[in-house]
Amino acid sequence: MKQNTTFALRGNLLDGTSPTQIHFLDNYYLVCENGQVAGIFPRLPQKYAGLQVENWEGRLIIPGLVDLHTHAPQYPFRGLGMDLELLDWLNARTFPEESRYADPAYAQRAYQLFVEDLKSSATTRACIFATVHPEGTLLLMRLLEATGMVTRVGKVNMDRNCPEGLRELSAEASLAATRKWLEGCVGFSHTRPILTPRFIPSCSDPLLEGLSALQRETGLPVQSHLSENPSEVEWVRQLCPDAIGYGDAYLRRGLLGGLGCPTIMAHCVYSDAAERRLLREQGVWVAHCPQSNTNLTSGIAPARAFLEEGVPMGLGSDLAGGHTLSILRAIADTVQVSKLRWRLQDSAYRPLTFPEAFWLATAGGGSFFGRVGRLQPGYAFDVVVLDDSAYPHPQQLNSLERLERLCYLCSDDRQVVVRKFVEGNPVAGSPPASL
């Protein structure tokens, strides 16, 4: 239930003021009014005298993190099959698991575990793949809606190159099931639909073209996968001989961004200069998923090039290619893999810094949702309070050092998230005992 009350948090505020700088203010006040950040103050102005204050003195307060790409039905097998490459992993692990979601009882049990983990994490907004099953997807959406987090959820489309239990009978059948699902997407205020062709190998041309027409009709955003793995890229080249590249194949079928079609493409590991230019021109967001790209032997995305060339970008957990939902961990992974790319592949692009990775996890991905991902007036009051006391240090570290260290040391967000707000509404945790 929305409260939209005026209140304040007090603690050590950290905000990415640009892609290259994190500004921190210790024991400052962060004021919320009607779901938005109203201001940051060293002491409360007279106009806020008597305001309810949650005193998190010494704790770290950051913008909520954004997960631009994850798969809810893959939660049960996270950490399994990590010795496989992408296409083998899909056949051995992903498709058998996703087939189970035709059973509503199983979908309820499995999705509940995913939602509880996501609710307790540092993530406040996410774009999520479900399965091909309309009812199961609506079930997931209802569970997410109850948390108060802001999410986009997609019923997956697949009419070829997948097991019979998941393969929709035809393009027409897939589109009809998608329309049925959309008709059920009523009464939601935080959780909304996003069109979700899995990727070109699993979607016929008539299906992709039908989804393009549906997108133009509804104005819904789109999410899919692009240039993730060498075998996948070669497969698309064979399936789409009319296109000059993977991104161009989506473009020719009407599903690569452009005016009125906000689009997220996950991975983009093998996006060359021409494809990167196309993504920038079409205004497509890249969901950079470093942990998944490592686990599934896909490679290292040219994140520095995307950043310097002005391609919108955020981070994704890509569960269960990634083995954790933690975007805190994704920040550390982003820095690590960029250093490997610089050292082993392309020394022309320097590694990403910690502030740049933090920016991607907050304002970068947040821009897909609007004014999200900053602790600045007019931005959504999506805020997380972190307690790093489980990781003591013999020296006194500043707040930025503590945050960086936490991204590397924390193995589970639930160990450090003590409070979470989305649009000013409490989602997880409780007020400090001193309140």
C-alpha positions as CSV (number, residue, x, y, z in Angstrom):
1,M,0.0,0.0,0.0
2,K,1.3,3.4,-1.0
3,Q,2.0,5.7,1.9
4,N,3.6,8.7,0.1
5,T,4.3,10.3,3.5
6,T,7.1,12.8,4.2
7,F,9.9,11.4,6.3
8,A,13.7,11.4,6.4
9,L,16.6,8.9,6.7
10,R,19.8,9.9,8.4
11,G,23.1,8.1,7.6
12,N,26.1,7.9,5.3
13,L,24.7,8.8,1.9
14,L,26.5,7.7,-1.3
15,D,25.3,8.9,-4.7
16,G,26.9,8.6,-8.2
17,T,27.1,12.3,-9.3
18,S,28.4,11.2,-12.7
19,P,29.6,8.0,-14.3
20,T,33.1,8.7,-12.8
21,Q,32.4,10.0,-9.3
22,I,30.6,8.8,-6.2
23,H,29.9,11.6,-3.7
24,F,29.4,10.6,0.0
25,L,28.1,12.6,2.9
26,D,28.3,11.1,6.3
27,N,25.4,11.4,8.7
28,Y,23.3,13.6,6.4
29,Y,19.5,13.7,6.1
30,L,17.7,12.4,3.0
31,V,14.1,13.6,2.8
32,C,11.3,11.9,1.0
33,E,8.1,13.7,-0.1
34,N,5.4,11.8,-2.0
35,G,7.6,9.1,-3.2
36,Q,10.5,11.3,-4.4
37,V,13.7,12.6,-3.1
38,A,13.0,16.1,-1.7
39,G,16.6,17.0,-0.7
40,I,19.8,16.2,1.2
41,F,20.7,18.3,4.2
42,P,23.5,18.3,6.9
43,R,20.7,19.2,9.4
44,L,16.9,19.4,8.8
45,P,15.6,22.8,7.7
46,Q,12.9,24.5,9.7
47,K,10.2,23.4,7.2
48,Y,11.0,19.8,8.2
49,A,11.0,20.3,11.9
50,G,9.3,17.5,13.7
51,L,9.6,15.2,10.7
52,Q,9.8,11.5,11.4
53,V,13.5,10.4,11.0
54,E,14.9,6.9,10.8
55,N,18.3,7.3,12.3
56,W,20.8,5.0,10.5
57,E,23.8,6.7,11.8
58,G,27.0,5.1,10.5
59,R,25.1,2.9,8.0
60,L,25.5,3.2,4.2
61,I,22.5,4.6,2.3
62,I,22.6,4.2,-1.5
63,P,20.1,4.5,-4.4
64,G,18.3,1.2,-5.0
65,L,20.0,-1.1,-7.5
66,V,18.5,-2.0,-10.8
67,D,18.5,-5.4,-12.4
68,L,17.9,-5.0,-16.1
69,H,17.9,-8.7,-16.9
70,T,17.1,-11.8,-15.0
71,H,15.1,-15.1,-15.3
72,A,12.7,-15.9,-12.5
73,P,12.0,-19.5,-13.4
74,Q,15.7,-20.3,-13.4
75,Y,16.0,-19.6,-9.6
76,P,15.8,-23.3,-8.5
77,F,18.9,-24.3,-10.5
78,R,21.2,-21.4,-9.8
79,G,24.7,-22.6,-9.2
80,L,24.2,-25.8,-11.3
81,G,25.5,-26.6,-14.7
82,M,28.1,-23.9,-14.5
83,D,30.6,-26.1,-16.5
84,L,28.4,-25.9,-19.6
85,E,28.4,-23.4,-22.4
86,L,25.3,-21.4,-23.3
87,L,23.5,-23.6,-25.8
88,D,24.3,-26.8,-24.0
89,W,23.2,-25.2,-20.8
90,L,19.9,-24.2,-22.2
91,N,19.1,-27.7,-23.3
92,A,20.5,-29.5,-20.2
93,R,19.2,-27.2,-17.5
94,T,17.1,-24.3,-18.6
95,F,14.4,-25.8,-20.8
96,P,13.7,-28.9,-18.6
97,E,13.3,-26.5,-15.6
98,E,11.1,-24.0,-17.4
99,S,8.8,-26.9,-18.6
100,R,7.9,-27.5,-14.9
101,Y,6.1,-24.1,-14.8
102,A,3.1,-25.5,-16.7
103,D,2.2,-26.9,-13.2
104,P,0.7,-24.0,-11.2
105,A,1.6,-25.6,-7.9
106,Y,5.2,-25.9,-8.8
107,A,5.2,-22.3,-10.3
108,Q,3.8,-21.0,-7.0
109,R,6.5,-22.7,-4.9
110,A,9.4,-21.8,-7.1
111,Y,8.4,-18.2,-7.9
112,Q,7.8,-17.6,-4.2
113,L,11.4,-18.4,-3.4
114,F,12.6,-16.1,-6.2
115,V,10.4,-13.2,-5.1
116,E,11.4,-13.5,-1.4
117,D,15.1,-13.4,-2.3
118,L,14.6,-10.4,-4.7
119,K,12.5,-8.6,-2.1
120,S,15.3,-8.9,0.5
121,S,18.1,-7.9,-1.9
122,A,19.4,-4.4,-2.7
123,T,17.5,-4.5,-6.0
124,T,14.5,-2.1,-6.1
125,R,13.6,-2.4,-9.8
126,A,14.0,-5.3,-12.3
127,C,13.2,-6.5,-15.7
128,I,12.3,-10.2,-15.6
129,F,11.8,-13.1,-18.0
130,A,9.1,-15.7,-17.0
131,T,8.2,-18.7,-19.2
132,V,5.9,-19.3,-22.2
133,H,3.0,-20.1,-19.7
134,P,0.5,-17.2,-19.5
135,E,-1.0,-18.2,-16.1
136,G,2.4,-18.9,-14.5
137,T,3.5,-15.5,-15.7
138,L,0.5,-13.8,-14.1
139,L,1.1,-15.7,-10.9
140,L,4.7,-14.3,-10.8
141,M,3.4,-10.8,-11.5
142,R,0.9,-11.1,-8.6
143,L,3.7,-12.2,-6.2
144,L,5.9,-9.3,-7.3
145,E,3.1,-6.8,-7.1
146,A,2.6,-7.7,-3.4
147,T,6.2,-6.7,-2.6
148,G,5.9,-3.1,-3.8
149,M,9.0,-3.3,-6.0
150,V,8.8,-1.9,-9.5
151,T,9.2,-4.6,-12.1
152,R,8.6,-5.4,-15.8
153,V,7.7,-9.1,-16.4
154,G,7.5,-10.9,-19.7
155,K,5.7,-14.0,-20.9
156,V,8.4,-15.6,-23.1
157,N,7.7,-16.3,-26.8
158,M,9.2,-19.4,-28.5
159,D,7.8,-21.3,-31.5
160,R,10.9,-23.1,-32.8
161,N,14.2,-24.7,-31.7
162,C,13.2,-25.7,-28.2
163,P,11.7,-28.8,-26.6
164,E,8.1,-29.8,-27.4
165,G,6.9,-29.0,-23.9
166,L,7.9,-25.3,-24.3
167,R,7.5,-24.8,-28.1
168,E,4.3,-22.9,-28.9
169,L,2.4,-24.5,-31.7
170,S,2.8,-21.7,-34.2
171,A,3.5,-18.0,-34.4
172,E,-0.3,-17.4,-34.3
173,A,-0.7,-19.5,-31.2
174,S,2.2,-17.7,-29.5
175,L,0.7,-14.3,-30.3
176,A,-2.7,-15.4,-29.1
177,A,-1.3,-16.6,-25.8
178,T,0.5,-13.3,-25.5
179,R,-2.7,-11.3,-26.0
180,K,-4.5,-13.5,-23.5
181,W,-1.7,-12.8,-21.0
182,L,-1.9,-9.1,-21.6
183,E,-5.7,-9.2,-21.0
184,G,-4.9,-10.6,-17.6
185,C,-2.4,-7.8,-16.8
186,V,-5.0,-5.6,-15.0
187,G,-5.0,-4.2,-11.5
188,F,-1.2,-3.9,-11.2
189,S,0.4,-0.7,-10.2
190,H,4.1,-1.7,-9.7
191,T,4.4,-4.8,-11.9
192,R,3.8,-4.4,-15.6
193,P,4.2,-6.4,-18.8
194,I,7.1,-6.3,-21.3
195,L,7.2,-8.2,-24.6
196,T,9.7,-11.0,-24.5
197,P,10.8,-12.9,-27.5
198,R,13.5,-15.2,-26.0
199,F,16.0,-14.7,-28.8
200,I,15.9,-15.1,-32.6
201,P,16.8,-18.8,-32.7
202,S,13.7,-19.6,-30.8
203,C,11.3,-17.2,-32.6
204,S,10.3,-17.6,-36.3
205,D,10.1,-14.5,-38.5
206,P,6.3,-14.5,-38.5
207,L,6.4,-14.5,-34.6
208,L,8.9,-11.7,-34.4
209,E,7.0,-9.6,-37.0
210,G,3.7,-10.3,-35.1
211,L,5.3,-9.1,-31.9
212,S,6.5,-6.0,-33.6
213,A,3.0,-5.2,-34.7
214,L,1.8,-5.9,-31.2
215,Q,4.4,-3.6,-29.8
216,R,3.3,-0.8,-32.1
217,E,-0.3,-1.4,-31.1
218,T,0.4,-1.4,-27.3
219,G,3.5,0.7,-26.9
220,L,4.9,-1.9,-24.6
221,P,8.7,-2.2,-24.1
222,V,10.7,-5.2,-25.4
223,Q,13.4,-7.3,-23.9
224,S,15.5,-10.1,-25.5
225,H,19.1,-11.4,-25.9
226,L,21.7,-10.2,-28.4
227,S,25.2,-11.4,-29.4
228,E,25.8,-13.4,-26.3
229,N,27.8,-16.4,-27.5
230,P,29.8,-17.2,-30.6
231,S,27.7,-20.3,-31.4
232,E,24.5,-18.3,-31.0
233,V,25.8,-15.5,-33.2
234,E,26.7,-18.0,-35.9
235,W,23.3,-19.7,-35.6
236,V,21.5,-16.3,-36.1
237,R,23.7,-15.7,-39.2
238,Q,22.4,-18.9,-40.7
239,L,18.8,-18.3,-39.7
240,C,18.8,-14.7,-41.0
241,P,20.8,-14.5,-44.2
242,D,19.1,-11.2,-45.1
243,A,20.7,-9.4,-42.2
244,I,24.2,-8.0,-41.9
245,G,24.4,-8.9,-38.2
246,Y,22.4,-10.1,-35.2
247,G,21.2,-6.6,-34.2
248,D,20.3,-5.9,-37.8
249,A,18.2,-9.1,-37.8
250,Y,16.1,-7.7,-35.0
251,L,15.9,-4.3,-36.7
252,R,14.6,-5.8,-39.9
253,R,11.9,-7.6,-38.0
254,G,10.9,-4.4,-36.1
255,L,12.2,-5.3,-32.6
256,L,15.3,-3.2,-32.0
257,G,14.2,0.0,-30.2
258,G,13.5,3.2,-32.0
259,L,10.9,5.8,-31.3
260,G,8.1,4.5,-29.0
261,C,9.8,1.1,-28.5
262,P,12.0,1.1,-25.4
263,T,14.1,-2.0,-25.6
264,I,16.6,-3.9,-23.5
265,M,19.1,-6.3,-25.1
266,A,21.0,-8.5,-22.7
267,H,24.7,-9.3,-23.1
268,C,25.9,-7.8,-26.4
269,V,29.3,-9.5,-25.8
270,Y,30.0,-9.7,-29.5
271,S,28.6,-6.3,-30.6
272,D,31.1,-4.8,-33.0
273,A,31.4,-1.1,-33.8
274,A,28.6,-1.3,-36.4
275,E,26.2,-3.0,-34.0
276,R,27.1,-0.7,-31.1
277,R,26.4,2.3,-33.4
278,L,23.0,0.7,-34.3
279,L,22.2,0.2,-30.6
280,R,23.0,3.9,-29.9
281,E,21.0,5.1,-32.8
282,Q,18.0,3.0,-31.8
283,G,18.2,4.0,-28.1
284,V,18.5,0.4,-27.0
285,W,19.6,-0.3,-23.4
286,V,22.3,-3.0,-23.0
287,A,22.0,-5.2,-19.9
288,H,25.6,-6.1,-19.1
289,C,25.7,-9.5,-17.3
290,P,29.3,-10.2,-16.3
291,Q,28.8,-13.1,-14.0
292,S,26.7,-15.0,-16.5
293,N,29.1,-14.3,-19.4
294,T,31.8,-15.8,-17.3
295,N,29.9,-18.9,-16.1
296,L,28.6,-19.8,-19.6
297,T,31.9,-19.1,-21.3
298,S,30.3,-16.4,-23.5
299,G,33.1,-13.8,-23.3
300,I,33.5,-10.3,-22.0
301,A,31.3,-7.5,-23.3
302,P,32.9,-4.3,-24.5
303,A,31.4,-2.3,-21.6
304,R,33.9,0.5,-21.9
305,A,33.1,1.0,-25.6
306,F,29.4,1.1,-24.8
307,L,29.9,3.7,-22.1
308,E,32.2,6.0,-24.2
309,E,30.1,5.7,-27.3
310,G,26.9,6.7,-25.5
311,V,25.0,3.4,-25.6
312,P,22.5,3.3,-22.6
313,M,23.6,0.5,-20.3
314,G,22.8,-1.1,-16.9
315,L,23.7,-4.3,-15.1
316,G,21.9,-7.6,-15.0
317,S,22.1,-10.6,-12.7
318,D,20.9,-13.0,-15.5
319,L,19.9,-15.7,-13.1
320,A,20.7,-18.5,-13.4
321,G,23.5,-17.9,-15.9
322,G,24.6,-15.7,-13.1
323,H,24.5,-17.7,-9.8
324,T,23.3,-14.8,-7.6
325,L,20.6,-12.1,-7.7
326,S,23.0,-9.7,-6.1
327,I,23.6,-6.5,-8.2
328,L,26.1,-5.5,-5.4
329,R,28.1,-8.6,-6.6
330,A,27.5,-7.6,-10.3
331,I,29.3,-4.3,-9.6
332,A,32.4,-6.1,-8.5
333,D,32.1,-8.6,-11.4
334,T,31.9,-5.7,-13.8
335,V,35.2,-4.2,-12.7
336,Q,36.9,-7.6,-12.7
337,V,35.9,-8.7,-16.2
338,S,36.7,-5.3,-17.7
339,K,40.2,-5.6,-16.4
340,L,40.5,-9.0,-18.0
341,R,39.2,-7.7,-21.3
342,W,41.8,-4.8,-21.2
343,R,44.6,-7.2,-20.3
344,L,43.8,-10.1,-22.6
345,Q,41.7,-8.7,-25.5
346,D,41.8,-5.0,-26.2
347,S,44.2,-2.7,-24.4
348,A,42.7,0.3,-26.3
349,Y,39.9,0.4,-23.8
350,R,40.9,0.9,-20.2
351,P,39.1,-1.1,-17.4
352,L,36.0,0.3,-15.8
353,T,36.4,1.9,-12.4
354,F,34.3,1.2,-9.3
355,P,32.3,4.5,-9.7
356,E,31.5,3.6,-13.3
357,A,30.2,0.1,-12.3
358,F,28.2,1.7,-9.5
359,W,26.7,4.2,-11.9
360,L,25.6,1.3,-14.2
361,A,23.9,-0.4,-11.3
362,T,22.0,2.7,-10.3
363,A,21.5,5.6,-12.7
364,G,22.5,3.6,-15.8
365,G,19.9,0.9,-15.5
366,G,17.6,3.2,-13.6
367,S,17.2,5.5,-16.7
368,F,15.1,2.7,-18.4
369,F,12.5,3.5,-15.7
370,G,12.8,7.3,-15.8
371,R,14.2,9.5,-13.1
372,V,15.6,6.5,-11.0
373,G,18.9,5.7,-9.5
374,R,20.1,8.9,-7.9
375,L,19.7,10.5,-4.4
376,Q,18.8,13.8,-6.0
377,P,15.6,16.0,-5.8
378,G,13.0,14.8,-8.2
379,Y,14.2,11.2,-8.5
380,A,12.2,8.3,-7.2
381,F,12.9,7.6,-3.5
382,D,14.3,4.1,-4.2
383,V,16.7,3.7,-1.4
384,V,18.6,0.9,0.3
385,V,20.3,1.0,3.8
386,L,23.3,-1.3,4.1
387,D,24.9,-2.6,7.3
388,D,28.5,-3.8,6.7
389,S,29.3,-4.4,10.4
390,A,29.8,-8.1,9.7
391,Y,33.0,-7.2,7.8
392,P,35.1,-5.4,10.4
393,H,38.4,-3.7,9.5
394,P,41.3,-2.7,11.7
395,Q,41.4,0.8,10.2
396,Q,38.7,3.5,9.9
397,L,37.6,3.4,6.3
398,N,35.6,6.1,4.6
399,S,32.1,5.4,3.3
400,L,33.2,4.9,-0.3
401,E,35.9,2.4,0.7
402,R,33.3,0.5,2.8
403,L,30.9,0.3,-0.1
404,E,33.5,-0.9,-2.5
405,R,34.7,-3.5,-0.1
406,L,31.1,-4.7,0.6
407,C,30.5,-5.3,-3.1
408,Y,33.4,-7.8,-3.1
409,L,32.9,-9.4,0.3
410,C,29.2,-9.8,0.5
411,S,28.0,-13.2,-0.8
412,D,24.3,-12.6,-0.2
413,D,22.4,-9.3,-0.1
414,R,20.2,-10.6,2.7
415,Q,23.2,-10.4,5.0
416,V,23.6,-6.6,4.6
417,V,20.3,-5.0,3.5
418,V,18.5,-3.7,6.6
419,R,16.0,-1.4,5.0
420,K,14.6,-0.8,1.5
421,F,12.2,1.7,0.0
422,V,10.7,1.9,-3.4
423,E,9.0,5.2,-4.3
424,G,9.1,6.1,-0.6
425,N,7.3,3.0,0.5
426,P,9.0,0.4,2.8
427,V,9.6,-2.9,1.1
428,A,12.1,-4.7,3.3
429,G,13.5,-4.3,6.8
430,S,12.2,-2.3,9.7
431,P,13.0,1.0,11.4
432,P,15.9,1.1,13.7
433,A,15.2,0.3,17.3
434,S,16.1,3.9,18.3
435,L,13.3,5.4,16.3
